[in-house]
Amino acid sequence: MDPHPYDVLSYHLQVPREWYEAGRIIPLTHNAFSYFPMGMEMHYLAAMTLRGGPWAGMYLCQMMTLAHGFLTVLAVGHLARALGATPIRAWSGSLLVAGVPWVFQLSVVAYVETGVMLYTTLAVGWLLLGIRTGNIRAWWIVGICCGFACGIKYTAIPMTALLVVMIVLVQESVGRRFARVMIVLVACVIVASPWLIRNTVWTGNPVFPLATNLFGSAHFMQDQVIRYQAAHAPPAEESDLSSRIHNGWSRTLIDPQFGYVIWIAGMGAVLFLMIRKTPTDGIVLGTMILGMLVVWIGATHIVPRFITPVVPLLGLAVALVPWPGFAAVGLAGLNLMIGGYLVGGWLVPVLDLARQGLFRVSTPELLMNEQLESVCRSGKTIALIGDAQAFLYPVDSGRLIYRTVFDVRIPHGVSLVDGWLGESVDSLRKRGIWVVIHPLELQRLSRTYRGLPSPALPFDKPDQGLIILSPE
């Protein structure tokens, strides 16, 4: 079930934790995700700094993503009011967005999607305001919001910034005036540039680990490049167009995590706006929604949460339709009831609530077994083989050795276990290091990712949860 805590524990919180403990922002060659845009993670780093530590600040980090989700809901209502919707329609549109299960799920886990949702909503809303008013300030705000979205997640480059620029370009080409396009582009690039400059300095590739064929693969070897590219593309059996469209359909309109109502009401609203009410609003919103779907289906591995930035746009379209007040409230209420039922009756039972952070824990050690707790308290270095959920280990980062699956290099003739960290288990133990092996993770990762041999575990009970080996 997505969202799940793995990404949070391996990089959304782990990368800022390592930067906090290092006292500076540095490349982490054992964690490829440290090269991603980290706009949301900067909030998490600030939270850790304010609270005096990674685990002291982890619930403030969670509140940051909740705040972005809440602001997204508010943004829909305020933008709808600015675009002429009545208060009851505007705030019904907000409630429609709030009732989508995905919005709740992504707002209570330290992910980054709520940030992309917020800035995409603001960019499109101010684009509509700029088209209506011609106010030069609106175009600067559009570009700034696009830049913030790109600084949070790579997918926002084509799904937010590129689409917005294309819409402005088409709009301006009619009068052969391109000043507004340049304003949006310049503002977007300036705001997103810190992440691009950082990566250029670190790797020579502004969007590493993407576009390695164009800008270079830095410290990645060819097998790592292939593994990363394959992991972020649909599986071979789902790569044809019909399979992608089928997956897109099943992961949006009929996916319970979207709550069913938002897609039907939103797309109907877009069509109504295009045909009857305000064609420009309908065309802009429809182009954004359709364009995001095309990019999502055609250029990603079709993860449902990647398309969630369309949710507030669908809600905004519904708010702009001149419904009778009772109809708007009724639609929002229906969506809230369906969303509440799905979250409470369908999603909650399959979520790992403690690890998601919905239930407060004082320390990650509460999620560990007794033996692992004693390892953490030993004062010695810990090496993780097969697992990258390093945030679970409340020890100084200098005492923790791990790699994400994309940072693993297995030389020819070396086993997966001995090659995972670039040093054999025996060598690690001789150096006084505890070795924690995750057999099930090794088996899962070797099946799922390219270039990883099957784990031949020379230990008893290879199906147990953990194999913990003491220093020699």
C-alpha positions, -999 to +999 in steps of 0.1 A: +000+000+000+013+034-010+023+056+007+044+034+029+073+044+052+101+029+032+109+060+012+105+082+043+129+061+063+155+057+035+156+092+022+129+118+028+139+119+065+172+101+063+190+125+039+182+156+059+192+137+091+226+130+076+230+166+065+219+177+100+245+155+117+272+165+091+264+202+097+263+209+060+246+198+028+269+172+011+266+146-016+259+111-002+273+086-027+257+058-007+222+074-011+213+083-047+182+102-035+204+129-020+208+142-056+171+147-060+155+182-056+150+186-019+126+215-015+104+197+010+133+180+027+147+215+035+116+220+057+124+187+074+160+198+079+147+230+094+124+210+117+153+189+129+173+220+136+145+237+155+138+206+176+174+198+182+177+164+164+164+141+137+141+121+160+131+151+181+120+168+149+104+139+130+068+148+140+074+185+131+085+171+097+053+153+094+034+185+103+052+202+075+037+179+049+003+182+066+005+220+064+012+218+027-018+195+022-040+220+042-027+249+023-035+231-010-071+228+001-072+265+011-056+275-022-084+259-042-110+279-023-092+312-024-082+309-061-118+300-070-130+331-051-105+353-070-117+338-102-153+347-095-168+317-077-193+323-050-181+315-014-203+284-012-190+270-045-154+279-038-153+262-004-173+232-017-145+228-042-120+229-014-139+202+006-141+181-025-103+181-026-100+175+011-123+144+008-100+126-016-083+097+003-050+104-015-049+139+000-053+126+035-027+098+030-001+121+015-007+147+042+001+125+071+034+109+059+066+128+054+065+126+016+068+155-009+036+153-030+016+178-010+043+204-018+040+196-056+002+198-053+003+232-035+027+249-060+011+234-091-023+247-079-009+281-072+009+282-106-022+273-126-045+295-105-023+325-110-020+316-147-057+319-150-057+352-131-028+365-153-047+357-184-078+375-171-061+406-157-029+409-177-012+419-144+026+415-148+029+404-112+008+373-119+033+360-144+062+363-120+042+344-094+034+317-120+071+312-127+081+313-090+055+286-082+066+265-111+102+268-098+092+257-063+074+227-077+104+217-097+126+221-066+105+195-048+102+167-073+117+160-108+083+150-122+071+186-118+095+197-145+075+182-174+041+179-155+039+214-141+066+238-155+068+226-191+030+224-195+025+259-180+052+274-203+036+257-233+002+272-224+017+307-220+036+303-252+005+294-272-014+322-256+013+348-264+020+335-299-014+349-310-002+385-304+035+376-312+045+389-277+067+366-257+076+387-227+053+368-204+068+335-215+103+348-207+091+361-173+077+326-164+108+308-177+133+332-159+114+331-126+111+293-128+147+287-136+160+312-109+139+295-082+148+259-092+184+267-100+199+260-066+192+223-070+204+223-106+236+242-097+243+219-067+240+188-089+262+203-116+289+210-091+286+176-075+282+155-106+284+176-138+248+166-144+221+191-133+194+165-130+214+135-118+205+106-117+183+114-147+195+122-183+228+103-177+231+097-215+230+135-221+249+150-191+270+121-178+265+094-151+290+109-125+300+081-101+273+057-114+286+027-133+267+014-164+249-013-144+237+013-119+224+035-147+205+006-163+191-004-129+179+031-122+163+036-156+146+002-155+132+008-120+116+040-132+100+026-163+070+003-166+078-034-165+083-050-199+049-067-197+033-033-192+054-012-217+030-013-246+005+016-251-026-004-244-012-017-211-002+018-201-036+032-208-052+003-189-029+010-159-037+047-161-074+040-160-072+015-132-049+038-111-071+069-114-108+067-122-114+034-106-087+036-079-104+039-044-076+061-033-090+088-055-124+084-041-142+080-075-161+113-073-133+138-080-125+125-115-161+123-127-171+157-113-138+174-123-137+163-159-174+170-163-167+205-149-138+211-173-160+201-203-188+224-191-164+253-187-150+248-222-184+246-238-207+268-218-191+291-193-155+303-195-137+286-224-103+299-214-105+285-179-117+252-192-091+250-219-062+258-195-074+234-168-082+207-194-048+211-210-030+209-177-050+178-166-047+160-199-010+169-204-002+156-169-020+124-177-001+120-209+033+126-193+024+103-164+013+074-186+039+079-213+071+088-194+068+074-159+063+040-142+027+051-135+028+054-098-006+067-087+007+094-063+027+110-091-006+121-107-021+135-075-013+172-085-043+170-108-067+166-078-067+203-067-071+213-104-101+191-107-115+206-075-108+241-089-127+233-121-157+221-101-157+253-080-158+274-111-190+258-125-221+278-115-238+251-096-267+259-073-253+262-038-271+231-025-257+210-054-221+221-047-224+213-010-241+180-017-213+170-041-187+179-016-206+161+012-209+130-009-172+130-016-164+135+020-186+105+030-171+082+004-136+094+012-141+090+049-155+055+044-126+045+022-100+059+046-115+044+077-129+011+064-105+002+036-072+020+039-065+021+077-067-017+082-039-022+057-016+007+068+012+001+092+001+029+115+030+030+139+056+031+111+036+056+092+038+079+122+001+082+128+007+070+163+034+088+182+065+069+193+092+083+214+120+066+196+124+042+166+138+016+190+102+008+200+098-007+165+129-029+169+134-064+185+155-067+216+187-079+199+186-050+175+181-025+204+213-039+221+232-035+188+222+002+186+233+007+222+267-011+218+284+021+206+299+002+176+294+008+139+265-010+123+265-022+087+231-028+070+230-053+041+198-054+021+180-026+039+182+012+034+157+022+061+185+039+080+163+064+099+150+035+120+184+033+136+188+061+163+226+062+162+250+088+148+252+086+111+290+080+114+282+047+131+259+035+103+269+020+069+242+014+043+235+017+006+203+022-013+196-004-041+208+021-067+242+026-050+251-011-049+278-024-072+283-061-073+317-071-089+317-103-110+320-134-090+311-117-057+280-127-038+252-102-032+258-102+006+296-096+003+292-071-025+263-050-011+286-026+008+317-032-013+333-051+016+328-087+026+309-097+058+341-112+073+361-081+067+334-059+083+333-081+114+371-082+117+370-044+118+347-045+148+314-038+130+280-053+137+265-067+105+227-067+101+215-088+071+179-086+058+174-118+038+138-111+028+148-076+015+178-091-004+154-117-020+129-090-029+154-066-043+172-092-064+139-102-080+128-066-086+160-047-097+184-053-126+219-065-121+215-080-086+223-118-083+201-140-061+213-139-025+232-171-016+230-168+022+256-190+039+237-188+072+211-209+090+174-199+087+177-176+057+140-169+059+141-153+093+135-115+096+171-106+104+205-121+106+226-102+132+263-110+132+285-097+160+320-083+155+349-108+157 
